[in-house]
Amino acid sequence: MINKSTLFIVNDIDKSLEEISANLPKHSTRIIRNETEGKNEFLIDEAKKAIKEAYIATSETKYILLCGTSFGIPAQNSLLKVLEEPPKNIIFIIITISKSSLLPTILSRVEVKYQKTKKTVQEFSLDLKKLELKDLYRYLKEHQRINKNEAKEIIESIIYSVNKNGIKLNEKQLHSFSSSMKLLELNSRPINVLTSLLLNIMTKR
């Protein structure tokens, strides 16, 4: 049984939702997702429903499942407080296909479990705390022919390094991660997306 708020990274949201919810008490399980046909992004309306549900008192453990192929930034920001200090007997379960679009502040509040083909996320090869323009230029030149999936993996490694090294980013910089993933899905040139993201992070210093 799940006993703490958890993020599940899965291949198929519907299939995993069925498997996870089957092991939870039906009367104490709530599923919240975007019900608009063709829309799979978890948005602010879904976040508001989740927060409202969390504050409905219960004497038993209640599981609130949040599902989406991606999570909007406003929705994530609104969930931060309730994830950090959930009401009594409330456990959140986030089900999505990639953690790349999730803010580091969200990731720090949940346990992460992979239920898709396992892969180890490597730390980004450049030191983000001491990132210099010449090093960035050299790195981008070496990776100028990367494809979409390779770019996604690099972004995941950047997120991992940001979390591991406790690097504080502002809201605009955090938003650039989800924006980068969306641009890749829209088939923007991967190296251009990666260049923009890394330059955005450099403005931290």
Rosetta constraint file for C-alpha pairs under 8 A:
AtomPair CA 1 CA 23 HARMONIC 7.20 0.50
AtomPair CA 1 CA 24 HARMONIC 7.30 0.50
AtomPair CA 2 CA 6 HARMONIC 7.84 0.50
AtomPair CA 3 CA 91 HARMONIC 7.12 0.50
AtomPair CA 4 CA 91 HARMONIC 5.77 0.50
AtomPair CA 4 CA 92 HARMONIC 7.44 0.50
AtomPair CA 4 CA 110 HARMONIC 7.73 0.50
AtomPair CA 4 CA 111 HARMONIC 7.53 0.50
AtomPair CA 5 CA 83 HARMONIC 7.69 0.50
AtomPair CA 5 CA 91 HARMONIC 5.00 0.50
AtomPair CA 5 CA 92 HARMONIC 4.57 0.50
AtomPair CA 5 CA 93 HARMONIC 5.62 0.50
AtomPair CA 5 CA 109 HARMONIC 7.77 0.50
AtomPair CA 5 CA 110 HARMONIC 5.31 0.50
AtomPair CA 5 CA 111 HARMONIC 6.46 0.50
AtomPair CA 6 CA 92 HARMONIC 6.45 0.50
AtomPair CA 6 CA 93 HARMONIC 4.95 0.50
AtomPair CA 6 CA 94 HARMONIC 6.25 0.50
AtomPair CA 6 CA 110 HARMONIC 4.98 0.50
AtomPair CA 6 CA 111 HARMONIC 4.58 0.50
AtomPair CA 6 CA 112 HARMONIC 5.88 0.50
AtomPair CA 6 CA 113 HARMONIC 7.20 0.50
AtomPair CA 7 CA 93 HARMONIC 5.84 0.50
AtomPair CA 7 CA 94 HARMONIC 4.58 0.50
AtomPair CA 7 CA 95 HARMONIC 6.04 0.50
AtomPair CA 7 CA 96 HARMONIC 7.78 0.50
AtomPair CA 7 CA 107 HARMONIC 7.97 0.50
AtomPair CA 7 CA 110 HARMONIC 6.10 0.50
AtomPair CA 7 CA 111 HARMONIC 5.90 0.50
AtomPair CA 7 CA 112 HARMONIC 4.73 0.50
AtomPair CA 7 CA 113 HARMONIC 6.05 0.50
AtomPair CA 8 CA 93 HARMONIC 7.37 0.50
AtomPair CA 8 CA 94 HARMONIC 6.02 0.50
AtomPair CA 8 CA 95 HARMONIC 4.90 0.50
AtomPair CA 8 CA 96 HARMONIC 6.46 0.50
AtomPair CA 8 CA 112 HARMONIC 6.12 0.50
AtomPair CA 8 CA 113 HARMONIC 4.94 0.50
AtomPair CA 8 CA 114 HARMONIC 5.81 0.50
AtomPair CA 8 CA 115 HARMONIC 6.66 0.50
AtomPair CA 9 CA 95 HARMONIC 6.26 0.50
AtomPair CA 9 CA 96 HARMONIC 5.39 0.50
AtomPair CA 9 CA 97 HARMONIC 5.14 0.50
AtomPair CA 9 CA 98 HARMONIC 5.73 0.50
AtomPair CA 9 CA 99 HARMONIC 6.85 0.50
AtomPair CA 9 CA 112 HARMONIC 7.53 0.50
AtomPair CA 9 CA 113 HARMONIC 6.24 0.50
AtomPair CA 9 CA 114 HARMONIC 4.78 0.50
AtomPair CA 9 CA 115 HARMONIC 5.76 0.50
AtomPair CA 9 CA 116 HARMONIC 6.52 0.50
AtomPair CA 10 CA 16 HARMONIC 6.82 0.50
AtomPair CA 10 CA 95 HARMONIC 7.06 0.50
AtomPair CA 10 CA 96 HARMONIC 6.12 0.50
AtomPair CA 10 CA 97 HARMONIC 4.90 0.50
AtomPair CA 10 CA 98 HARMONIC 7.42 0.50
AtomPair CA 10 CA 114 HARMONIC 6.46 0.50
AtomPair CA 10 CA 115 HARMONIC 4.94 0.50
AtomPair CA 10 CA 116 HARMONIC 4.80 0.50
AtomPair CA 11 CA 97 HARMONIC 5.74 0.50
AtomPair CA 11 CA 115 HARMONIC 7.31 0.50
AtomPair CA 11 CA 116 HARMONIC 5.25 0.50
AtomPair CA 11 CA 117 HARMONIC 7.93 0.50
AtomPair CA 12 CA 16 HARMONIC 6.10 0.50
AtomPair CA 12 CA 97 HARMONIC 7.14 0.50
AtomPair CA 13 CA 17 HARMONIC 5.83 0.50
AtomPair CA 13 CA 67 HARMONIC 7.22 0.50
AtomPair CA 13 CA 68 HARMONIC 7.52 0.50
AtomPair CA 13 CA 69 HARMONIC 7.60 0.50
AtomPair CA 13 CA 95 HARMONIC 6.54 0.50
AtomPair CA 13 CA 96 HARMONIC 6.32 0.50
AtomPair CA 13 CA 97 HARMONIC 7.01 0.50
AtomPair CA 14 CA 18 HARMONIC 6.27 0.50
AtomPair CA 15 CA 19 HARMONIC 6.36 0.50
AtomPair CA 16 CA 20 HARMONIC 5.95 0.50
AtomPair CA 16 CA 95 HARMONIC 7.89 0.50
AtomPair CA 17 CA 21 HARMONIC 5.89 0.50
AtomPair CA 17 CA 95 HARMONIC 7.33 0.50
AtomPair CA 18 CA 22 HARMONIC 6.01 0.50
AtomPair CA 19 CA 23 HARMONIC 7.02 0.50
AtomPair CA 20 CA 24 HARMONIC 6.99 0.50
AtomPair CA 21 CA 25 HARMONIC 7.77 0.50
AtomPair CA 21 CA 26 HARMONIC 7.47 0.50
AtomPair CA 21 CA 29 HARMONIC 7.40 0.50
AtomPair CA 22 CA 26 HARMONIC 7.81 0.50
AtomPair CA 24 CA 28 HARMONIC 7.71 0.50
AtomPair CA 24 CA 29 HARMONIC 6.79 0.50
AtomPair CA 24 CA 63 HARMONIC 7.77 0.50
AtomPair CA 25 CA 29 HARMONIC 6.29 0.50
AtomPair CA 28 CA 60 HARMONIC 7.46 0.50
AtomPair CA 28 CA 61 HARMONIC 6.84 0.50
AtomPair CA 28 CA 62 HARMONIC 4.77 0.50
AtomPair CA 28 CA 63 HARMONIC 6.19 0.50
AtomPair CA 29 CA 62 HARMONIC 5.88 0.50
AtomPair CA 29 CA 63 HARMONIC 4.76 0.50
AtomPair CA 29 CA 64 HARMONIC 6.02 0.50
AtomPair CA 29 CA 65 HARMONIC 7.47 0.50
AtomPair CA 30 CA 62 HARMONIC 7.69 0.50
AtomPair CA 30 CA 63 HARMONIC 6.19 0.50
AtomPair CA 30 CA 64 HARMONIC 4.85 0.50
AtomPair CA 30 CA 65 HARMONIC 6.04 0.50
AtomPair CA 31 CA 64 HARMONIC 6.03 0.50
AtomPair CA 31 CA 65 HARMONIC 4.72 0.50
AtomPair CA 31 CA 66 HARMONIC 6.35 0.50
AtomPair CA 31 CA 67 HARMONIC 7.61 0.50
AtomPair CA 32 CA 46 HARMONIC 6.42 0.50
AtomPair CA 32 CA 49 HARMONIC 7.40 0.50
AtomPair CA 32 CA 50 HARMONIC 6.71 0.50
AtomPair CA 32 CA 64 HARMONIC 7.30 0.50
AtomPair CA 32 CA 65 HARMONIC 5.96 0.50
AtomPair CA 32 CA 66 HARMONIC 5.13 0.50
AtomPair CA 32 CA 67 HARMONIC 6.41 0.50
AtomPair CA 33 CA 40 HARMONIC 7.67 0.50
AtomPair CA 33 CA 42 HARMONIC 6.19 0.50
AtomPair CA 33 CA 46 HARMONIC 6.22 0.50
AtomPair CA 33 CA 66 HARMONIC 6.07 0.50
AtomPair CA 33 CA 67 HARMONIC 5.11 0.50
AtomPair CA 33 CA 68 HARMONIC 6.35 0.50
AtomPair CA 34 CA 39 HARMONIC 6.46 0.50
AtomPair CA 34 CA 40 HARMONIC 5.95 0.50
AtomPair CA 34 CA 41 HARMONIC 6.51 0.50
AtomPair CA 34 CA 42 HARMONIC 5.83 0.50
AtomPair CA 34 CA 43 HARMONIC 7.31 0.50
AtomPair CA 34 CA 46 HARMONIC 6.51 0.50
AtomPair CA 34 CA 67 HARMONIC 7.94 0.50
AtomPair CA 34 CA 68 HARMONIC 7.35 0.50
AtomPair CA 35 CA 39 HARMONIC 7.28 0.50
AtomPair CA 35 CA 40 HARMONIC 7.93 0.50
AtomPair CA 36 CA 40 HARMONIC 7.84 0.50
AtomPair CA 40 CA 68 HARMONIC 5.32 0.50
AtomPair CA 40 CA 69 HARMONIC 5.62 0.50
AtomPair CA 40 CA 70 HARMONIC 7.12 0.50
AtomPair CA 41 CA 68 HARMONIC 5.12 0.50
AtomPair CA 41 CA 69 HARMONIC 5.74 0.50
AtomPair CA 41 CA 70 HARMONIC 4.90 0.50
AtomPair CA 41 CA 71 HARMONIC 5.59 0.50
AtomPair CA 41 CA 72 HARMONIC 6.81 0.50
AtomPair CA 42 CA 46 HARMONIC 6.13 0.50
AtomPair CA 42 CA 47 HARMONIC 7.44 0.50
AtomPair CA 42 CA 66 HARMONIC 7.80 0.50
AtomPair CA 42 CA 67 HARMONIC 6.81 0.50
AtomPair CA 42 CA 68 HARMONIC 5.09 0.50
AtomPair CA 42 CA 69 HARMONIC 7.57 0.50
AtomPair CA 42 CA 70 HARMONIC 6.21 0.50
AtomPair CA 42 CA 71 HARMONIC 4.64 0.50
AtomPair CA 42 CA 72 HARMONIC 6.06 0.50
AtomPair CA 42 CA 75 HARMONIC 7.11 0.50
AtomPair CA 43 CA 47 HARMONIC 6.41 0.50
AtomPair CA 43 CA 71 HARMONIC 6.30 0.50
AtomPair CA 43 CA 72 HARMONIC 5.21 0.50
AtomPair CA 43 CA 74 HARMONIC 7.32 0.50
AtomPair CA 43 CA 75 HARMONIC 5.20 0.50
AtomPair CA 44 CA 48 HARMONIC 6.18 0.50
AtomPair CA 44 CA 72 HARMONIC 7.19 0.50
AtomPair CA 44 CA 74 HARMONIC 5.98 0.50
AtomPair CA 44 CA 75 HARMONIC 4.19 0.50
AtomPair CA 44 CA 76 HARMONIC 7.96 0.50
AtomPair CA 44 CA 78 HARMONIC 7.58 0.50
AtomPair CA 45 CA 49 HARMONIC 6.41 0.50
AtomPair CA 45 CA 75 HARMONIC 7.67 0.50
AtomPair CA 46 CA 50 HARMONIC 6.25 0.50
AtomPair CA 46 CA 75 HARMONIC 7.53 0.50
AtomPair CA 47 CA 51 HARMONIC 6.21 0.50
AtomPair CA 47 CA 75 HARMONIC 5.34 0.50
AtomPair CA 47 CA 76 HARMONIC 7.57 0.50
AtomPair CA 47 CA 78 HARMONIC 6.80 0.50
AtomPair CA 47 CA 79 HARMONIC 6.48 0.50
AtomPair CA 48 CA 52 HARMONIC 6.11 0.50
AtomPair CA 48 CA 78 HARMONIC 7.79 0.50
AtomPair CA 49 CA 53 HARMONIC 6.10 0.50
AtomPair CA 50 CA 54 HARMONIC 6.11 0.50
AtomPair CA 50 CA 64 HARMONIC 7.09 0.50
AtomPair CA 50 CA 66 HARMONIC 7.66 0.50
AtomPair CA 51 CA 55 HARMONIC 6.50 0.50
AtomPair CA 51 CA 79 HARMONIC 7.22 0.50
AtomPair CA 51 CA 82 HARMONIC 6.97 0.50
AtomPair CA 52 CA 56 HARMONIC 6.78 0.50
AtomPair CA 53 CA 64 HARMONIC 7.86 0.50
AtomPair CA 54 CA 64 HARMONIC 7.51 0.50
AtomPair CA 54 CA 82 HARMONIC 8.00 0.50
AtomPair CA 54 CA 86 HARMONIC 7.50 0.50
AtomPair CA 54 CA 87 HARMONIC 6.56 0.50
AtomPair CA 54 CA 90 HARMONIC 6.38 0.50
AtomPair CA 55 CA 87 HARMONIC 6.43 0.50
AtomPair CA 57 CA 88 HARMONIC 7.93 0.50
AtomPair CA 58 CA 62 HARMONIC 7.20 0.50
AtomPair CA 58 CA 88 HARMONIC 7.89 0.50
AtomPair CA 58 CA 89 HARMONIC 6.88 0.50
AtomPair CA 59 CA 89 HARMONIC 7.05 0.50
AtomPair CA 60 CA 89 HARMONIC 6.18 0.50
AtomPair CA 61 CA 89 HARMONIC 4.39 0.50
AtomPair CA 61 CA 90 HARMONIC 5.85 0.50
AtomPair CA 61 CA 91 HARMONIC 7.19 0.50
AtomPair CA 62 CA 89 HARMONIC 6.02 0.50
AtomPair CA 62 CA 90 HARMONIC 5.05 0.50
AtomPair CA 62 CA 91 HARMONIC 6.21 0.50
AtomPair CA 63 CA 90 HARMONIC 6.15 0.50
AtomPair CA 63 CA 91 HARMONIC 4.95 0.50
AtomPair CA 63 CA 92 HARMONIC 5.87 0.50
AtomPair CA 63 CA 93 HARMONIC 6.99 0.50
AtomPair CA 64 CA 90 HARMONIC 7.37 0.50
AtomPair CA 64 CA 91 HARMONIC 6.25 0.50
AtomPair CA 64 CA 92 HARMONIC 4.88 0.50
AtomPair CA 64 CA 93 HARMONIC 6.05 0.50
AtomPair CA 65 CA 92 HARMONIC 5.99 0.50
AtomPair CA 65 CA 93 HARMONIC 4.66 0.50
AtomPair CA 65 CA 94 HARMONIC 5.83 0.50
AtomPair CA 65 CA 95 HARMONIC 7.23 0.50
AtomPair CA 66 CA 92 HARMONIC 7.34 0.50
AtomPair CA 66 CA 93 HARMONIC 6.07 0.50
AtomPair CA 66 CA 94 HARMONIC 4.72 0.50
AtomPair CA 66 CA 95 HARMONIC 6.14 0.50
AtomPair CA 67 CA 94 HARMONIC 5.98 0.50
AtomPair CA 67 CA 95 HARMONIC 4.85 0.50
AtomPair CA 67 CA 96 HARMONIC 6.08 0.50
AtomPair CA 68 CA 95 HARMONIC 6.65 0.50
AtomPair CA 68 CA 96 HARMONIC 5.39 0.50
AtomPair CA 68 CA 97 HARMONIC 7.94 0.50
AtomPair CA 69 CA 96 HARMONIC 5.14 0.50
AtomPair CA 69 CA 97 HARMONIC 5.68 0.50
AtomPair CA 69 CA 98 HARMONIC 7.58 0.50
AtomPair CA 70 CA 96 HARMONIC 6.71 0.50
AtomPair CA 70 CA 97 HARMONIC 7.70 0.50
AtomPair CA 70 CA 98 HARMONIC 7.78 0.50
AtomPair CA 70 CA 101 HARMONIC 6.26 0.50
AtomPair CA 70 CA 102 HARMONIC 7.75 0.50
AtomPair CA 71 CA 75 HARMONIC 6.74 0.50
AtomPair CA 71 CA 76 HARMONIC 6.62 0.50
AtomPair CA 71 CA 101 HARMONIC 6.78 0.50
AtomPair CA 71 CA 102 HARMONIC 6.68 0.50
AtomPair CA 72 CA 76 HARMONIC 6.26 0.50
AtomPair CA 73 CA 77 HARMONIC 6.11 0.50
AtomPair CA 73 CA 103 HARMONIC 7.78 0.50
AtomPair CA 73 CA 175 HARMONIC 6.55 0.50
AtomPair CA 73 CA 178 HARMONIC 7.72 0.50
AtomPair CA 74 CA 78 HARMONIC 6.20 0.50
AtomPair CA 75 CA 79 HARMONIC 6.42 0.50
AtomPair CA 76 CA 80 HARMONIC 6.46 0.50
AtomPair CA 76 CA 102 HARMONIC 7.62 0.50
AtomPair CA 76 CA 103 HARMONIC 7.33 0.50
AtomPair CA 76 CA 106 HARMONIC 7.04 0.50
AtomPair CA 79 CA 83 HARMONIC 6.02 0.50
AtomPair CA 80 CA 84 HARMONIC 6.13 0.50
AtomPair CA 80 CA 105 HARMONIC 7.33 0.50
AtomPair CA 80 CA 106 HARMONIC 6.42 0.50
AtomPair CA 81 CA 85 HARMONIC 6.07 0.50
AtomPair CA 81 CA 86 HARMONIC 7.74 0.50
AtomPair CA 82 CA 86 HARMONIC 4.77 0.50
AtomPair CA 82 CA 87 HARMONIC 7.36 0.50
AtomPair CA 83 CA 92 HARMONIC 7.45 0.50
AtomPair CA 83 CA 106 HARMONIC 7.81 0.50
AtomPair CA 83 CA 109 HARMONIC 6.30 0.50
AtomPair CA 83 CA 110 HARMONIC 7.79 0.50
AtomPair CA 84 CA 109 HARMONIC 5.91 0.50
AtomPair CA 86 CA 90 HARMONIC 6.10 0.50
AtomPair CA 86 CA 91 HARMONIC 7.42 0.50
AtomPair CA 99 CA 107 HARMONIC 7.96 0.50
AtomPair CA 99 CA 156 HARMONIC 7.67 0.50
AtomPair CA 100 CA 152 HARMONIC 7.54 0.50
AtomPair CA 100 CA 155 HARMONIC 6.90 0.50
AtomPair CA 100 CA 156 HARMONIC 5.44 0.50
AtomPair CA 100 CA 159 HARMONIC 7.24 0.50
AtomPair CA 100 CA 177 HARMONIC 7.13 0.50
AtomPair CA 100 CA 178 HARMONIC 7.01 0.50
AtomPair CA 100 CA 181 HARMONIC 7.25 0.50
AtomPair CA 101 CA 177 HARMONIC 6.18 0.50
AtomPair CA 101 CA 178 HARMONIC 4.31 0.50
AtomPair CA 101 CA 179 HARMONIC 7.98 0.50
AtomPair CA 101 CA 181 HARMONIC 6.50 0.50
AtomPair CA 102 CA 106 HARMONIC 6.50 0.50
AtomPair CA 102 CA 107 HARMONIC 6.88 0.50
AtomPair CA 102 CA 177 HARMONIC 7.98 0.50
AtomPair CA 102 CA 178 HARMONIC 6.92 0.50
AtomPair CA 103 CA 107 HARMONIC 6.45 0.50
AtomPair CA 103 CA 174 HARMONIC 6.22 0.50
AtomPair CA 103 CA 175 HARMONIC 7.72 0.50
AtomPair CA 103 CA 177 HARMONIC 7.76 0.50
AtomPair CA 103 CA 178 HARMONIC 7.96 0.50
AtomPair CA 104 CA 108 HARMONIC 6.12 0.50
AtomPair CA 104 CA 159 HARMONIC 6.91 0.50
AtomPair CA 104 CA 162 HARMONIC 7.63 0.50
AtomPair CA 104 CA 163 HARMONIC 6.23 0.50
AtomPair CA 104 CA 174 HARMONIC 7.69 0.50
AtomPair CA 105 CA 109 HARMONIC 6.82 0.50
AtomPair CA 106 CA 110 HARMONIC 7.00 0.50
AtomPair CA 107 CA 111 HARMONIC 7.63 0.50
AtomPair CA 107 CA 112 HARMONIC 7.53 0.50
AtomPair CA 108 CA 163 HARMONIC 7.70 0.50
AtomPair CA 114 CA 118 HARMONIC 6.63 0.50
AtomPair CA 121 CA 153 HARMONIC 7.76 0.50
AtomPair CA 121 CA 156 HARMONIC 6.96 0.50
AtomPair CA 121 CA 157 HARMONIC 5.88 0.50
AtomPair CA 121 CA 160 HARMONIC 7.24 0.50
AtomPair CA 122 CA 157 HARMONIC 5.54 0.50
AtomPair CA 122 CA 160 HARMONIC 7.60 0.50
AtomPair CA 123 CA 157 HARMONIC 5.16 0.50
AtomPair CA 123 CA 158 HARMONIC 6.94 0.50
AtomPair CA 123 CA 160 HARMONIC 6.15 0.50
AtomPair CA 123 CA 161 HARMONIC 5.30 0.50
AtomPair CA 124 CA 154 HARMONIC 7.17 0.50
AtomPair CA 124 CA 157 HARMONIC 4.95 0.50
AtomPair CA 124 CA 158 HARMONIC 5.26 0.50
AtomPair CA 124 CA 160 HARMONIC 7.57 0.50
AtomPair CA 124 CA 161 HARMONIC 5.91 0.50
AtomPair CA 126 CA 131 HARMONIC 6.91 0.50
AtomPair CA 126 CA 135 HARMONIC 7.85 0.50
AtomPair CA 127 CA 131 HARMONIC 5.76 0.50
AtomPair CA 128 CA 161 HARMONIC 7.71 0.50
AtomPair CA 128 CA 162 HARMONIC 7.64 0.50
AtomPair CA 128 CA 202 HARMONIC 7.91 0.50
AtomPair CA 129 CA 167 HARMONIC 7.47 0.50
AtomPair CA 131 CA 135 HARMONIC 6.90 0.50
AtomPair CA 131 CA 136 HARMONIC 6.99 0.50
AtomPair CA 131 CA 202 HARMONIC 6.79 0.50
AtomPair CA 132 CA 136 HARMONIC 6.23 0.50
AtomPair CA 133 CA 137 HARMONIC 6.03 0.50
AtomPair CA 134 CA 138 HARMONIC 6.24 0.50
AtomPair CA 135 CA 139 HARMONIC 6.18 0.50
AtomPair CA 136 CA 140 HARMONIC 6.15 0.50
AtomPair CA 136 CA 198 HARMONIC 7.85 0.50
AtomPair CA 137 CA 141 HARMONIC 6.12 0.50
AtomPair CA 138 CA 142 HARMONIC 6.32 0.50
AtomPair CA 139 CA 143 HARMONIC 6.35 0.50
AtomPair CA 140 CA 144 HARMONIC 5.74 0.50
AtomPair CA 140 CA 191 HARMONIC 7.23 0.50
AtomPair CA 140 CA 195 HARMONIC 6.96 0.50
AtomPair CA 143 CA 191 HARMONIC 7.21 0.50
AtomPair CA 144 CA 191 HARMONIC 5.43 0.50
AtomPair CA 145 CA 191 HARMONIC 7.11 0.50
AtomPair CA 146 CA 150 HARMONIC 5.87 0.50
AtomPair CA 146 CA 151 HARMONIC 6.37 0.50
AtomPair CA 146 CA 190 HARMONIC 6.52 0.50
AtomPair CA 146 CA 191 HARMONIC 6.64 0.50
AtomPair CA 147 CA 151 HARMONIC 6.20 0.50
AtomPair CA 147 CA 190 HARMONIC 6.11 0.50
AtomPair CA 148 CA 152 HARMONIC 6.33 0.50
AtomPair CA 148 CA 184 HARMONIC 6.09 0.50
AtomPair CA 148 CA 185 HARMONIC 7.94 0.50
AtomPair CA 148 CA 187 HARMONIC 7.53 0.50
AtomPair CA 148 CA 189 HARMONIC 7.90 0.50
AtomPair CA 148 CA 190 HARMONIC 5.60 0.50
AtomPair CA 149 CA 153 HARMONIC 6.35 0.50
AtomPair CA 150 CA 154 HARMONIC 6.31 0.50
AtomPair CA 151 CA 155 HARMONIC 6.23 0.50
AtomPair CA 151 CA 190 HARMONIC 5.92 0.50
AtomPair CA 151 CA 191 HARMONIC 7.49 0.50
AtomPair CA 151 CA 194 HARMONIC 6.88 0.50
AtomPair CA 152 CA 156 HARMONIC 6.23 0.50
AtomPair CA 152 CA 181 HARMONIC 6.92 0.50
AtomPair CA 152 CA 184 HARMONIC 7.85 0.50
AtomPair CA 153 CA 157 HARMONIC 6.28 0.50
AtomPair CA 154 CA 158 HARMONIC 6.24 0.50
AtomPair CA 155 CA 159 HARMONIC 6.26 0.50
AtomPair CA 155 CA 177 HARMONIC 7.42 0.50
AtomPair CA 155 CA 194 HARMONIC 7.64 0.50
AtomPair CA 156 CA 160 HARMONIC 6.13 0.50
AtomPair CA 157 CA 161 HARMONIC 6.15 0.50
AtomPair CA 158 CA 162 HARMONIC 6.13 0.50
AtomPair CA 159 CA 163 HARMONIC 6.25 0.50
AtomPair CA 160 CA 164 HARMONIC 6.03 0.50
AtomPair CA 161 CA 165 HARMONIC 5.88 0.50
AtomPair CA 162 CA 166 HARMONIC 5.98 0.50
AtomPair CA 162 CA 167 HARMONIC 5.10 0.50
AtomPair CA 162 CA 168 HARMONIC 7.71 0.50
AtomPair CA 163 CA 167 HARMONIC 6.60 0.50
AtomPair CA 169 CA 173 HARMONIC 5.79 0.50
AtomPair CA 169 CA 174 HARMONIC 6.24 0.50
AtomPair CA 169 CA 201 HARMONIC 7.68 0.50
AtomPair CA 169 CA 204 HARMONIC 6.84 0.50
AtomPair CA 170 CA 174 HARMONIC 6.26 0.50
AtomPair CA 170 CA 204 HARMONIC 7.98 0.50
AtomPair CA 171 CA 175 HARMONIC 6.05 0.50
AtomPair CA 172 CA 176 HARMONIC 6.33 0.50
AtomPair CA 173 CA 177 HARMONIC 7.26 0.50
AtomPair CA 173 CA 200 HARMONIC 6.26 0.50
AtomPair CA 173 CA 201 HARMONIC 6.28 0.50
AtomPair CA 174 CA 178 HARMONIC 7.66 0.50
AtomPair CA 175 CA 179 HARMONIC 6.23 0.50
AtomPair CA 176 CA 180 HARMONIC 5.88 0.50
AtomPair CA 176 CA 197 HARMONIC 6.28 0.50
AtomPair CA 176 CA 200 HARMONIC 7.60 0.50
AtomPair CA 177 CA 181 HARMONIC 6.50 0.50
AtomPair CA 177 CA 197 HARMONIC 7.10 0.50
AtomPair CA 178 CA 182 HARMONIC 6.31 0.50
AtomPair CA 179 CA 183 HARMONIC 6.17 0.50
AtomPair CA 180 CA 184 HARMONIC 6.26 0.50
AtomPair CA 180 CA 193 HARMONIC 5.90 0.50
AtomPair CA 180 CA 194 HARMONIC 7.47 0.50
AtomPair CA 180 CA 197 HARMONIC 6.95 0.50
AtomPair CA 181 CA 185 HARMONIC 6.36 0.50
AtomPair CA 182 CA 186 HARMONIC 6.31 0.50
AtomPair CA 183 CA 187 HARMONIC 6.41 0.50
AtomPair CA 183 CA 188 HARMONIC 5.42 0.50
AtomPair CA 183 CA 193 HARMONIC 7.09 0.50
AtomPair CA 184 CA 188 HARMONIC 5.26 0.50
AtomPair CA 184 CA 189 HARMONIC 7.25 0.50
AtomPair CA 184 CA 190 HARMONIC 6.37 0.50
AtomPair CA 184 CA 193 HARMONIC 7.23 0.50
AtomPair CA 188 CA 192 HARMONIC 7.54 0.50
AtomPair CA 188 CA 193 HARMONIC 6.98 0.50
AtomPair CA 189 CA 193 HARMONIC 6.46 0.50
AtomPair CA 190 CA 194 HARMONIC 6.18 0.50
AtomPair CA 191 CA 195 HARMONIC 5.98 0.50
AtomPair CA 192 CA 196 HARMONIC 6.21 0.50
AtomPair CA 193 CA 197 HARMONIC 6.28 0.50
AtomPair CA 194 CA 198 HARMONIC 6.18 0.50
AtomPair CA 195 CA 199 HARMONIC 6.11 0.50
AtomPair CA 196 CA 200 HARMONIC 6.10 0.50
AtomPair CA 197 CA 201 HARMONIC 6.38 0.50
AtomPair CA 198 CA 202 HARMONIC 6.24 0.50
AtomPair CA 199 CA 203 HARMONIC 6.63 0.50
AtomPair CA 200 CA 204 HARMONIC 7.54 0.50
